[in-house]
Amino acid sequence: MASINSRLQYIASQLFIKYGSTERKYIVDKIEIIKSNLKAYFGSDIKEILIFGSFKRDTILPRRFDELSDIDILIVFDHAEKEYTTETYRAKLKKFAAKNYVTSKVIKDHPSVVLEMNKIKFDLVPCRIVENFFSSSYQIPDKYGRWMDTDPLGFNKKLTTANTSYGNLVKPMIRLFKRWNACNSYPFNSYEFEKIIADMNFLGKNFETGFLYTINQISSYGLSISGSKKVETLKSNGEWIKTYLQRDNQEKAIEKACRILGIKP
């Protein structure tokens, strides 16, 4: 008989866009085409193009499990000669996308321009590098149209360290709970949710104990009333899983976990 531990491990693997899969190949091919088109369109105005975010961290969910899954592309412009505003850069990226992808949906969002294709969305984020005598920093638009500092790869290093330290359990846990988040109309911002889980202590845990531990650790502080109720329901369902396990009823525990994740048992 299957255990809840093995079932959660299997679900987490299904939530991973596997290397060599058709979906990953599609995404990688589209990324390379976008990068090539950006360079052709903007020429020397672009200093660097970085892929960052959940795709780079291997915490992105396949689109069928999260309709908001997207690929973050940081476009670093040469800001030395032309002091453009954040809005000007976003307008330039929108014009680029509209010209090169006439059959795709293109909208401005903060801090990016979203290019939505049939199978995936791409967030094109304008960026500049600010340098002084001691350091340099990446800056992207904030929601007020100003520039703000960002570290596009900093969290990746922290997450990789945590994942390695806890037996490669952290990234699968993030994917499992991002699926719960997507099933519940996103009470948490996806990136912030990843950071919350990455800060948890998974020492000595497996998929079963790690899943229940994460449920216990998730806080509804700062959420809307609706979001708080969804967290309450999650915790209640977590208690049911514990009850079923105490009764040695793996089948019911698996059924409840699958219900939490919106996946058929």
Beta strands, then each sheet from edge to edge (+ up, - down):
strand 1: 46-52
strand 2: 70-77
strand 3: 105-108
strand 4: 113-116
strand 5: 121-131
strand 6: 136-141
strand 7: 147-150
sheet 1: 1+ 2- 5- 4+ 3-
sheet 2: 1+ 2- 5- 6+ 7-
end
